[in-house]
């Protein structure tokens, strides 16, 4: 396995899976697929990843011109197309909307506040797409969008923390090395938020990916 090829393949697969939340959609990510998959080893790596075969077929369609650079064949959509073109038609009563605004305005970026926020019955009703649905509801209000962004960043920071903690509690493999390399920008962004412990974890991850076999 080529470590660099695996890292690039994982990044492309992440873009493919997350197209529905990337500004510009397919018109933005398709040129990246073409630019970064010029090494055939990258395609070989993708073939062995979950849903990777669909992305390989999509890249080949883009290269041949069969698929325009701003679209994708509907049969090759990630998640069977369930995440594409999603409409957020959640409706709340005036009371529920006021409750949502209140909890956003009062949110503090701590683990305890995040857990309390996510376990509120109102928030749990949104399901896994709670960030996108709430964003659609509060989008006219710049202040509430900023508050929601703070919630989103806090949620992401603790997910990155948990990921790093889990990795460092196990015997790391070469595949882990490639994945850590691909995710390093996020580790570098979020782990320092946790003070000395986060900085120490980041140093351990950096040491691992720079060490020789």
Residue frames as a rotation matrix with the C-alpha (Angstrom) as fourth column:
UNK 1
0.572 0.820 0.000 0.00
0.820 -0.572 0.000 0.00
0.000 0.000 -1.000 0.00
UNK 2
-0.453 -0.637 0.624 1.23
0.582 -0.741 -0.334 3.48
0.675 0.212 0.707 -0.85
UNK 3
-0.403 0.262 -0.877 0.73
0.843 -0.266 -0.467 5.61
-0.356 -0.927 -0.114 2.25
UNK 4
-0.829 0.045 -0.558 0.35
-0.146 -0.979 0.139 8.82
-0.540 0.197 0.818 0.24
UNK 5
-0.802 0.552 -0.228 -2.12
-0.175 0.148 0.973 7.24
0.571 0.821 -0.022 -2.19
UNK 6
-0.347 0.687 -0.638 -4.25
0.845 0.524 0.105 5.96
0.407 -0.503 -0.762 0.67
UNK 7
-0.547 0.087 -0.833 -4.28
0.541 -0.722 -0.431 9.41
-0.639 -0.686 0.348 2.29
UNK 8
-0.887 0.207 -0.412 -5.39
-0.426 -0.710 0.561 11.09
-0.177 0.673 0.718 -0.95
UNK 9
-0.665 0.659 -0.350 -8.01
0.156 0.581 0.799 8.40
0.730 0.477 -0.489 -1.58
UNK 10
-0.373 0.526 -0.764 -9.48
0.927 0.188 -0.323 8.83
-0.026 -0.829 -0.558 1.90
UNK 11
-0.694 0.092 -0.714 -9.68
0.085 -0.975 -0.207 12.60
-0.715 -0.204 0.669 1.44
UNK 12
-0.861 0.379 -0.338 -11.45
-0.441 -0.228 0.868 12.21
0.252 0.897 0.363 -1.91
UNK 13
-0.517 0.694 -0.502 -13.88
0.545 0.719 0.431 9.71
0.660 -0.051 -0.750 -0.41
UNK 14
-0.485 0.311 -0.817 -14.65
0.733 -0.365 -0.574 12.13
-0.477 -0.878 -0.051 2.43
UNK 15
-0.813 0.168 -0.558 -15.40
-0.361 -0.897 0.257 14.88
-0.457 0.410 0.789 -0.14
UNK 16
-0.782 0.512 -0.355 -17.62
-0.129 0.425 0.896 12.48
0.610 0.746 -0.267 -2.09
UNK 17
-0.414 0.623 -0.664 -19.61
0.835 0.550 -0.005 11.55
0.362 -0.556 -0.748 1.01
UNK 18
-0.258 0.243 -0.935 -19.94
0.712 -0.607 -0.354 15.14
-0.653 -0.757 -0.016 2.24
UNK 19
-0.801 -0.080 0.593 -20.81
0.545 -0.508 0.667 16.87
0.248 0.857 0.451 -1.05
UNK 20
0.107 0.982 0.158 -24.24
0.760 -0.183 0.624 17.76
0.641 0.054 -0.765 0.31
UNK 21
0.737 0.155 -0.658 -22.72
0.606 -0.583 0.541 20.15
-0.300 -0.797 -0.524 2.88
UNK 22
-0.376 -0.921 -0.100 -20.00
0.692 -0.351 0.631 21.70
-0.616 0.168 0.770 0.68
UNK 23
0.271 0.449 -0.852 -20.70
-0.173 -0.848 -0.502 25.09
-0.947 0.283 -0.152 -0.89
UNK 24
-0.189 -0.304 -0.934 -20.95
-0.937 -0.227 0.264 24.67
-0.292 0.925 -0.242 -4.66
UNK 25
0.623 0.555 0.552 -21.74
-0.443 0.831 -0.336 20.96
-0.645 -0.035 0.763 -4.48
UNK 26
0.587 -0.352 0.729 -20.57
0.581 0.811 -0.076 18.80
-0.564 0.468 0.681 -7.35
UNK 27
0.849 -0.277 0.450 -19.29
0.230 -0.572 -0.787 21.79
0.475 0.772 -0.422 -9.31
UNK 28
0.582 -0.645 0.495 -16.82
-0.805 -0.541 0.242 22.34
0.112 -0.539 -0.835 -6.47
UNK 29
0.301 -0.478 0.825 -15.72
-0.510 0.650 0.563 18.80
-0.806 -0.590 -0.048 -5.66
UNK 30
0.906 0.100 0.412 -15.62
0.237 0.686 -0.688 17.27
-0.352 0.721 0.597 -9.17
UNK 31
0.712 -0.701 0.027 -12.54
-0.350 -0.388 -0.852 19.26
0.608 0.598 -0.522 -10.28
UNK 32
0.143 -0.654 0.743 -10.78
-0.973 0.046 0.227 18.07
-0.183 -0.755 -0.629 -7.10
UNK 33
0.611 0.133 0.781 -11.50
-0.135 0.989 -0.063 14.44
-0.780 -0.066 0.622 -8.00
UNK 34
0.953 -0.240 0.185 -9.90
0.231 0.179 -0.956 14.95
0.197 0.954 0.226 -11.42
UNK 35
0.521 -0.787 0.331 -6.88
-0.617 -0.615 -0.491 16.86
0.589 0.051 -0.806 -10.11
UNK 36
-0.009 -0.550 0.835 -6.03
-0.989 0.131 0.075 14.54
-0.151 -0.825 -0.545 -7.24
UNK 37
0.519 0.236 0.821 -6.77
-0.250 0.961 -0.117 11.12
-0.817 -0.144 0.558 -8.74
UNK 38
0.621 -0.316 -0.717 -4.21
-0.772 -0.090 -0.629 11.27
0.134 0.944 -0.300 -11.56
UNK 39
-0.607 -0.782 0.143 -2.17
-0.794 0.589 -0.153 8.56
0.036 -0.207 -0.978 -9.80
UNK 40
-0.023 0.637 -0.771 -3.72
-0.490 0.665 0.564 5.18
0.872 0.390 0.297 -10.63
UNK 41
-0.730 -0.274 -0.626 -2.73
0.367 0.615 -0.698 3.97
0.576 -0.739 -0.348 -7.16
UNK 42
-0.854 0.493 0.169 -5.29
-0.474 -0.600 -0.644 6.39
-0.216 -0.630 0.746 -5.75
UNK 43
0.011 0.887 -0.462 -8.04
-0.935 0.173 0.311 4.69
0.355 0.429 0.831 -7.75
UNK 44
-0.234 -0.171 -0.957 -6.73
-0.011 0.985 -0.173 1.31
0.972 -0.030 -0.232 -6.65
UNK 45
-0.987 -0.118 -0.112 -7.00
0.116 -0.029 -0.993 2.42
0.114 -0.993 0.042 -3.02
UNK 46
-0.534 0.845 0.032 -10.53
-0.831 -0.518 -0.205 3.71
-0.157 -0.136 0.978 -3.58
UNK 47
-0.136 0.472 -0.871 -11.59
-0.569 0.683 0.459 0.37
0.811 0.558 0.175 -5.03
UNK 48
-0.455 -0.156 -0.877 -10.95
0.433 0.821 -0.371 -1.23
0.778 -0.549 -0.306 -1.63
UNK 49
-0.994 0.113 -0.004 -12.83
-0.060 -0.552 -0.832 1.36
-0.096 -0.826 0.556 0.43
UNK 50
-0.336 0.941 0.047 -16.54
0.748 0.297 -0.593 1.33
-0.572 -0.164 -0.804 1.33
UNK 51
0.690 0.707 -0.156 -18.49
0.362 -0.524 -0.771 3.07
-0.627 0.475 -0.618 -1.49
UNK 52
-0.130 -0.852 -0.507 -15.11
-0.228 -0.472 0.851 3.67
-0.965 0.226 -0.133 -3.19
UNK 53
-0.593 -0.078 0.802 -16.12
0.647 0.547 0.531 1.77
-0.480 0.833 -0.274 -6.31
UNK 54
0.509 0.836 0.207 -18.89
0.829 -0.411 -0.379 4.30
-0.231 0.364 -0.902 -6.95
UNK 55
0.622 -0.340 -0.705 -16.44
-0.155 -0.936 0.315 7.17
-0.767 -0.086 -0.635 -6.68
UNK 56
-0.511 -0.821 0.253 -14.03
0.066 0.257 0.964 5.43
-0.857 0.510 -0.077 -9.06
UNK 57
-0.217 0.523 0.824 -16.85
0.950 0.306 0.056 5.04
-0.223 0.795 -0.564 -11.59
UNK 58
0.792 0.523 -0.316 -17.76
0.478 -0.852 -0.213 8.71
-0.381 0.018 -0.925 -11.15
UNK 59
0.156 -0.828 -0.538 -14.15
-0.246 -0.560 0.791 9.82
-0.957 0.009 -0.291 -11.67
UNK 60
-0.659 -0.392 0.641 -13.92
0.436 0.495 0.752 7.75
-0.612 0.775 -0.155 -14.85
UNK 61
0.266 0.838 0.477 -17.16
0.951 -0.147 -0.273 9.30
-0.158 0.526 -0.836 -16.10
UNK 62
0.751 -0.049 -0.658 -15.74
0.061 -0.988 0.143 12.77
-0.657 -0.147 -0.739 -15.45
UNK 63
-0.271 -0.959 -0.084 -12.51
-0.121 -0.053 0.991 11.94
-0.955 0.279 -0.102 -17.26
UNK 64
-0.591 0.067 0.804 -14.35
0.712 0.511 0.482 10.61
-0.378 0.857 -0.350 -20.31
UNK 65
-0.953 0.286 -0.098 -16.71
-0.302 -0.893 0.334 13.59
0.008 0.348 0.938 -20.47
UNK 66
-0.547 0.793 -0.269 -19.76
0.524 0.575 0.629 11.36
0.653 0.203 -0.729 -20.00
UNK 67
0.354 0.625 -0.695 -20.64
0.935 -0.228 0.271 13.31
0.011 -0.746 -0.666 -16.85
UNK 68
0.436 -0.167 0.884 -20.50
0.184 -0.945 -0.269 17.15
0.881 0.280 -0.382 -16.86
UNK 69
-0.543 -0.821 -0.176 -18.22
0.372 -0.048 -0.927 18.75
0.753 -0.569 0.331 -14.28
UNK 70
-0.718 0.321 0.618 -21.15
-0.642 -0.650 -0.408 20.12
0.270 -0.689 0.672 -12.28
UNK 71
0.377 0.922 0.088 -23.12
-0.908 0.350 0.230 16.89
0.181 -0.166 0.969 -11.87
UNK 72
-0.757 -0.509 0.409 -23.07
-0.575 0.817 -0.046 13.15
-0.311 -0.270 -0.911 -11.12
UNK 73
-0.518 0.567 -0.641 -24.92
-0.250 0.616 0.747 10.13
0.818 0.547 -0.177 -12.47
UNK 74
0.175 0.678 0.714 -27.86
-0.901 -0.181 0.393 9.48
0.396 -0.712 0.579 -10.13
UNK 75
0.841 0.123 -0.527 -26.84
-0.018 0.979 0.201 5.81
0.541 -0.160 0.826 -9.82
UNK 76
-0.024 -0.952 -0.305 -23.48
0.624 0.224 -0.749 6.89
0.781 -0.208 0.589 -8.37
UNK 77
0.225 0.172 0.959 -24.79
-0.472 -0.842 0.261 9.26
0.853 -0.511 -0.108 -5.71
UNK 78
-0.839 -0.522 -0.153 -23.42
-0.091 0.412 -0.907 8.58
0.536 -0.747 -0.393 -2.22
UNK 79
-0.830 0.521 0.199 -25.89
-0.151 0.134 -0.979 7.18
-0.537 -0.843 -0.033 0.32
UNK 80
-0.512 0.645 0.567 -28.14
0.821 0.562 0.103 6.20
-0.252 0.518 -0.817 -2.58
UNK 81
-0.551 0.244 0.798 -28.93
0.394 -0.767 0.507 9.88
0.735 0.594 0.327 -3.17
UNK 82
0.304 0.763 -0.570 -30.65
0.875 0.013 0.485 10.29
0.377 -0.646 -0.663 0.19
UNK 83
0.036 -0.371 -0.928 -28.36
0.762 -0.591 0.265 13.17
-0.647 -0.716 0.261 1.22
UNK 84
-0.847 -0.428 0.316 -28.43
0.523 -0.563 0.640 15.12
-0.096 0.708 0.700 -2.04
UNK 85
-0.668 0.576 0.471 -30.69
-0.029 -0.653 0.757 18.07
0.744 0.492 0.453 -2.56
UNK 86
-0.446 0.505 -0.739 -32.13
0.880 0.399 -0.258 17.69
0.164 -0.765 -0.622 0.90
UNK 87
-0.183 0.464 0.867 -34.81
-0.031 -0.884 0.466 20.17
0.983 0.058 0.176 1.79
UNK 88
-0.864 -0.139 -0.483 -35.11
0.470 0.118 -0.875 21.29
0.179 -0.983 -0.037 5.38
UNK 89
-0.351 0.847 0.400 -38.81
-0.128 -0.467 0.875 21.77
0.928 0.256 0.272 5.88
UNK 90
-0.529 0.115 -0.841 -38.87
0.806 0.379 -0.455 21.50
0.267 -0.918 -0.293 9.64
UNK 91
-0.088 0.539 0.837 -41.60
-0.072 -0.842 0.535 23.63
0.994 -0.013 0.113 11.16
UNK 92
-0.730 -0.166 -0.663 -41.72
0.638 0.186 -0.748 24.71
0.247 -0.969 -0.030 14.80
UNK 93
0.502 0.861 -0.084 -44.41
0.804 -0.429 0.412 26.37
0.319 -0.274 -0.907 16.84
UNK 94
0.467 -0.299 0.832 -43.72
-0.191 -0.953 -0.236 29.89
0.864 -0.048 -0.502 18.08
UNK 95
0.852 -0.120 0.510 -43.03
-0.506 0.062 0.860 28.44
-0.135 -0.991 -0.008 21.54
UNK 96
0.729 -0.594 0.340 -40.55
0.553 0.804 0.218 25.88
-0.403 0.029 0.915 20.18
UNK 97
0.410 -0.583 0.701 -38.81
0.612 -0.394 -0.686 28.47
0.677 0.710 0.195 18.03
UNK 98
0.593 -0.169 0.788 -38.44
-0.520 -0.827 0.214 30.79
0.615 -0.537 -0.578 21.02
UNK 99
0.881 -0.286 0.378 -37.09
-0.163 0.566 0.808 27.88
-0.445 -0.773 0.452 23.07
UNK 100
0.590 -0.676 0.442 -34.55
0.807 0.477 -0.348 27.14
0.024 0.562 0.827 20.34
UNK 101
0.400 -0.418 0.816 -33.45
0.151 -0.848 -0.508 30.78
0.904 0.327 -0.276 20.20
UNK 102
0.786 -0.054 0.616 -33.09
-0.586 -0.381 0.715 30.89
0.196 -0.923 -0.331 23.98
UNK 103
0.809 -0.497 0.314 -30.90
0.219 0.750 0.623 27.79
-0.546 -0.435 0.716 24.24
UNK 104
0.446 -0.670 0.593 -28.72
0.800 0.000 -0.600 29.02
0.402 0.742 0.536 21.37
UNK 105
0.476 -0.216 0.853 -28.26
-0.168 -0.974 -0.152 32.43
0.863 -0.071 -0.500 22.96
UNK 106
0.730 -0.128 0.671 -27.39
-0.682 -0.075 0.728 30.84
-0.043 -0.989 -0.142 26.31
UNK 107
0.919 -0.357 -0.167 -25.01
0.311 0.916 -0.253 28.22
0.243 0.180 0.953 24.95
UNK 108
0.529 -0.839 0.131 -21.51
-0.781 -0.420 0.462 28.08
-0.332 -0.347 -0.877 26.43
UNK 109
0.474 -0.354 -0.806 -18.75
-0.605 0.534 -0.590 26.04
0.640 0.768 0.039 24.70
UNK 110
-0.413 -0.547 0.729 -18.25
-0.888 0.420 -0.188 23.39
-0.203 -0.724 -0.659 27.37
UNK 111
-0.897 0.043 -0.441 -18.76
-0.116 0.938 0.328 19.64
0.427 0.345 -0.836 27.28
UNK 112
-0.741 0.643 -0.194 -21.53
0.465 0.283 -0.839 19.82
-0.485 -0.711 -0.509 29.85
UNK 113
-0.226 0.659 -0.717 -23.41
-0.455 -0.722 -0.521 22.47
-0.861 0.209 0.463 27.88
UNK 114
-0.588 -0.054 -0.807 -22.97
-0.798 0.202 0.568 20.55
0.132 0.978 -0.161 24.64
UNK 115
-0.941 0.235 -0.243 -24.36
0.255 0.965 -0.056 17.32
0.221 -0.115 -0.968 26.13
UNK 116
-0.499 0.792 -0.351 -27.30
0.324 -0.205 -0.923 19.18
-0.803 -0.575 -0.154 27.70
UNK 117
-0.313 0.336 -0.888 -27.99
-0.742 -0.670 0.007 20.96
-0.593 0.661 0.459 24.40
UNK 118
-0.693 -0.048 -0.719 -27.92
-0.629 0.527 0.572 17.79
0.351 0.849 -0.395 22.27
UNK 119
-0.881 0.351 -0.318 -30.12
0.433 0.869 -0.240 15.87
0.192 -0.349 -0.917 24.72
UNK 120
-0.657 0.714 -0.241 -32.89
-0.438 -0.622 -0.649 18.43
-0.613 -0.320 0.722 24.79
UNK 121
-0.118 0.685 0.719 -36.10
0.491 0.670 -0.558 16.84
-0.863 0.287 -0.415 23.43
UNK 122
0.740 0.416 -0.528 -36.46
-0.168 -0.647 -0.744 19.71
-0.651 0.639 -0.409 20.96
UNK 123
0.019 -0.830 -0.557 -32.95
-0.941 -0.202 0.270 19.19
-0.337 0.519 -0.785 19.55
UNK 124
-0.666 -0.278 0.692 -33.24
-0.183 0.960 0.209 15.38
-0.723 0.012 -0.691 19.49
UNK 125
0.369 0.892 0.260 -36.33
0.164 0.213 -0.963 15.71
-0.915 0.398 -0.068 17.28
UNK 126
0.496 -0.233 -0.836 -34.10
-0.787 -0.527 -0.320 17.02
-0.366 0.817 -0.445 14.48
UNK 127
0.953 -0.164 0.255 -32.19
0.221 0.952 -0.214 13.71
-0.208 0.260 0.943 14.31
UNK 128
0.222 -0.965 0.139 -28.71
0.841 0.262 0.473 13.36
-0.493 0.011 0.870 12.82
UNK 129
-0.232 -0.278 0.932 -29.09
0.833 -0.551 0.043 16.45
0.502 0.786 0.360 10.61
UNK 130
0.448 0.528 -0.721 -29.76
0.864 -0.464 0.197 18.78
-0.231 -0.711 -0.664 13.54
UNK 131
-0.381 -0.647 -0.661 -27.11
0.421 -0.758 0.499 21.31
-0.823 -0.088 0.561 12.53
UNK 132
-0.945 0.006 0.326 -28.37
0.312 -0.279 0.908 21.70
0.096 0.960 0.262 8.96
UNK 133
-0.085 0.995 0.045 -32.02
0.842 0.048 0.538 21.80
0.533 0.083 -0.842 10.03
UNK 134
0.342 0.163 -0.925 -31.42
0.781 -0.597 0.183 24.41
-0.523 -0.785 -0.332 12.74
UNK 135
-0.701 -0.662 -0.265 -29.31
0.359 -0.649 0.670 26.44
-0.616 0.375 0.693 10.32
UNK 136
-0.684 0.511 0.520 -32.24
0.545 -0.114 0.830 26.54
0.484 0.852 -0.200 7.90
UNK 137
0.306 0.882 -0.359 -34.55
0.905 -0.151 0.399 27.75
0.297 -0.446 -0.844 10.67
UNK 138
0.531 -0.128 -0.838 -32.32
0.546 -0.705 0.453 30.53
-0.648 -0.698 -0.305 12.02
UNK 139
-0.156 -0.730 0.665 -30.56
0.980 -0.032 0.195 31.56
-0.122 0.683 0.721 8.79
UNK 140
0.453 0.298 0.840 -32.15
0.525 -0.851 0.018 35.06
0.720 0.433 -0.542 8.65
UNK 141
0.982 -0.037 0.184 -30.56
-0.171 -0.575 0.800 35.91
0.076 -0.818 -0.571 12.02
UNK 142
0.339 -0.934 -0.110 -26.78
-0.230 0.032 -0.973 36.47
0.912 0.355 -0.204 11.83
UNK 143
-0.167 -0.388 0.906 -26.43
-0.955 -0.166 -0.247 36.42
0.246 -0.906 -0.343 15.63
UNK 144
0.563 0.448 0.694 -28.18
-0.626 0.780 0.004 33.06
-0.540 -0.436 0.720 15.96
UNK 145
0.906 -0.314 -0.285 -26.10
-0.053 0.583 -0.810 31.65
0.421 0.749 0.512 13.09
UNK 146
-0.030 -0.954 0.297 -22.97
-0.590 -0.223 -0.776 32.68
0.807 -0.199 -0.556 14.99
UNK 147
-0.009 0.115 0.993 -24.30
-0.963 0.265 -0.039 30.96
-0.268 -0.957 0.108 18.11
UNK 148
0.909 0.377 0.178 -25.07
-0.304 0.892 -0.335 27.82
-0.285 0.250 0.925 16.12
UNK 149
0.548 -0.790 -0.273 -21.56
-0.247 0.160 -0.956 27.92
0.799 0.591 -0.107 14.67
UNK 150
-0.246 -0.622 0.743 -20.20
-0.913 -0.109 -0.394 27.92
0.326 -0.775 -0.541 18.23
UNK 151
0.426 0.478 0.768 -22.30
-0.682 0.727 -0.075 24.84
-0.594 -0.492 0.636 19.01
UNK 152
0.979 -0.029 -0.201 -21.12
-0.138 0.632 -0.763 23.13
0.149 0.775 0.614 15.82
UNK 153
0.198 -0.980 0.014 -17.45
-0.492 -0.112 -0.864 23.89
0.848 0.164 -0.504 16.53
UNK 154
-0.165 -0.193 0.967 -17.78
-0.978 0.159 -0.135 22.66
-0.128 -0.968 -0.215 20.11
UNK 155
0.745 0.512 0.427 -19.41
-0.434 0.859 -0.273 19.45
-0.506 0.018 0.862 18.91
UNK 156
0.834 -0.473 -0.284 -16.66
-0.105 0.370 -0.923 18.93
0.542 0.799 0.259 16.34
UNK 157
-0.014 -0.886 0.464 -13.91
-0.809 -0.262 -0.526 19.67
0.587 -0.383 -0.713 18.85
UNK 158
0.000 0.053 0.999 -15.13
-0.860 0.509 -0.027 16.99
-0.510 -0.859 0.045 21.24
UNK 159
0.949 0.287 0.130 -15.56
-0.172 0.817 -0.550 14.48
-0.264 0.500 0.825 18.42
UNK 160
0.512 -0.844 -0.160 -11.95
-0.308 -0.007 -0.951 15.14
0.802 0.536 -0.264 17.36
UNK 161
-0.146 -0.523 0.840 -10.84
-0.975 -0.066 -0.211 14.81
0.166 -0.850 -0.501 20.98
UNK 162
0.472 0.423 0.774 -12.65
-0.591 0.803 -0.078 11.47
-0.654 -0.421 0.629 21.34
UNK 163
0.971 -0.127 -0.203 -11.16
-0.108 0.527 -0.843 10.24
0.215 0.840 0.498 18.05
UNK 164
0.154 -0.983 0.101 -7.61
-0.571 -0.172 -0.803 11.11
0.806 0.066 -0.588 19.10
UNK 165
-0.089 -0.132 0.987 -8.08
-0.978 0.199 -0.061 9.60
-0.188 -0.971 -0.147 22.56
UNK 166
0.784 0.451 0.427 -9.39
-0.360 0.890 -0.279 6.35
-0.506 0.065 0.860 21.06
UNK 167
0.796 -0.531 -0.291 -6.54
-0.172 0.262 -0.950 6.14
0.581 0.806 0.117 18.55
UNK 168
-0.077 -0.925 0.372 -3.88
-0.689 -0.220 -0.690 6.69
0.721 -0.309 -0.621 21.18
UNK 169
0.146 0.192 0.971 -5.37
-0.908 0.416 0.054 4.04
-0.394 -0.889 0.235 23.46
UNK 170
0.902 0.229 0.365 -4.76
-0.062 0.908 -0.415 1.34
-0.427 0.352 0.833 20.84
UNK 171
-0.187 -0.933 0.308 -1.85
0.326 0.237 0.915 -0.14
-0.927 0.272 0.260 18.91
UNK 172
0.389 0.358 -0.849 -1.72
-0.529 -0.667 -0.524 2.01
-0.754 0.653 -0.071 15.79
UNK 173
0.272 -0.201 0.941 -1.44
0.633 0.774 -0.018 0.45
-0.725 0.600 0.338 12.34
UNK 174
-0.807 -0.576 0.130 -0.15
0.441 -0.443 0.780 1.70
-0.392 0.687 0.612 9.00
UNK 175
-0.262 0.798 0.543 -3.74
0.761 -0.176 0.625 2.33
0.594 0.577 -0.561 7.94
UNK 176
0.596 0.400 -0.696 -4.18
0.773 -0.521 0.362 4.44
-0.218 -0.754 -0.620 11.09
UNK 177
-0.342 -0.821 -0.458 -1.06
0.553 -0.570 0.608 6.38
-0.760 -0.045 0.648 10.08
UNK 178
-0.811 0.056 0.582 -2.59
0.538 -0.318 0.781 7.27
0.229 0.946 0.228 6.70
UNK 179
0.210 0.975 0.077 -5.90
0.798 -0.217 0.563 8.23
0.565 -0.057 -0.823 8.28
UNK 180
0.381 -0.148 -0.913 -4.22
0.734 -0.551 0.396 10.42
-0.562 -0.821 -0.102 10.89
UNK 181
-0.731 -0.682 -0.004 -2.29
0.504 -0.544 0.671 12.17
-0.460 0.489 0.741 8.13
UNK 182
-0.511 0.613 0.602 -5.53
0.613 -0.231 0.756 12.85
0.602 0.756 -0.257 6.26
UNK 183
0.544 0.823 -0.166 -7.21
0.660 -0.297 0.690 14.19
0.518 -0.485 -0.704 9.41
UNK 184
-0.277 -0.784 -0.555 -4.19
0.960 -0.204 -0.191 16.10
0.036 -0.586 0.810 10.76
UNK 185
-0.697 0.027 0.716 -5.53
0.138 -0.976 0.171 19.58
0.703 0.218 0.677 9.82
UNK 186
0.384 0.903 0.192 -8.54
-0.136 -0.150 0.979 18.96
0.913 -0.403 0.065 12.07
UNK 187
0.495 -0.297 -0.817 -6.37
0.830 0.440 0.343 17.61
0.257 -0.848 0.464 14.90
UNK 188
-0.588 -0.807 0.043 -4.16
0.776 -0.579 -0.251 20.68
0.228 -0.115 0.967 14.59
UNK 189
-0.421 0.520 0.743 -7.19
-0.089 -0.839 0.536 22.97
0.903 0.159 0.400 14.68
UNK 190
0.467 0.866 0.176 -9.12
-0.314 -0.024 0.949 21.45
0.827 -0.499 0.261 17.56
UNK 191
0.414 -0.282 -0.866 -6.78
0.706 0.699 0.110 19.60
0.574 -0.657 0.489 19.93
UNK 192
-0.684 -0.718 0.129 -4.95
0.468 -0.568 -0.677 22.77
0.560 -0.403 0.724 21.11
UNK 193
-0.069 0.750 0.657 -8.33
-0.424 -0.618 0.662 23.99
0.903 -0.233 0.361 22.40
UNK 194
0.808 0.407 -0.426 -7.98
0.121 0.593 0.796 21.41
0.577 -0.694 0.430 25.19
UNK 195
0.763 -0.509 0.399 -4.87
-0.643 -0.528 0.555 22.97
-0.071 -0.680 -0.730 26.68
UNK 196
-0.194 -0.965 0.175 -1.83
-0.939 0.234 0.251 20.94
-0.283 -0.116 -0.952 27.68
UNK 197
-0.122 0.199 0.972 -3.60
-0.085 0.974 -0.210 17.60
-0.989 -0.108 -0.102 27.31
UNK 198
0.858 0.497 0.131 -4.69
0.110 0.070 -0.991 18.41
-0.501 0.865 0.005 23.77
UNK 199
0.563 -0.733 -0.383 -1.24
-0.825 -0.469 -0.315 19.69
0.051 0.493 -0.869 22.84
UNK 200
-0.335 -0.684 0.649 0.33
-0.710 0.635 0.303 16.50
-0.620 -0.359 -0.698 24.23
UNK 201
0.259 0.515 0.817 -2.07
0.200 0.799 -0.567 14.31
-0.945 0.311 0.104 22.23
UNK 202
0.956 0.072 -0.286 -1.32
-0.239 -0.377 -0.895 16.29
-0.172 0.923 -0.343 19.07
UNK 203
0.118 -0.990 -0.080 2.43
-0.984 -0.127 0.127 15.82
-0.136 0.063 -0.989 19.64
UNK 204
-0.291 -0.180 0.940 1.93
-0.286 0.954 0.094 12.05
-0.913 -0.241 -0.329 20.01
UNK 205
0.679 0.601 0.421 -0.05
0.255 0.344 -0.904 11.88
-0.688 0.721 0.080 16.77
UNK 206
0.797 -0.445 -0.407 2.59
-0.603 -0.564 -0.564 13.90
0.021 0.695 -0.719 14.93
UNK 207
-0.178 -0.898 0.402 5.35
-0.867 0.336 0.367 11.66
-0.465 -0.283 -0.839 16.32
UNK 208
0.051 0.269 0.962 3.52
0.045 0.961 -0.271 8.56
-0.998 0.057 0.037 15.16
UNK 209
0.893 0.389 0.227 2.96
0.216 0.071 -0.974 9.69
-0.395 0.919 -0.020 11.57
UNK 210
0.663 -0.709 -0.240 6.56
-0.724 -0.527 -0.444 10.90
0.188 0.468 -0.863 11.24
UNK 211
0.083 -0.646 0.759 8.10
-0.636 0.552 0.539 7.72
-0.767 -0.528 -0.365 12.69
UNK 212
-0.330 -0.302 -0.894 9.60
-0.901 0.385 0.203 5.10
0.283 0.872 -0.399 10.43
UNK 213
0.732 0.596 -0.329 8.37
-0.509 0.800 0.317 1.56
0.452 -0.065 0.889 10.18
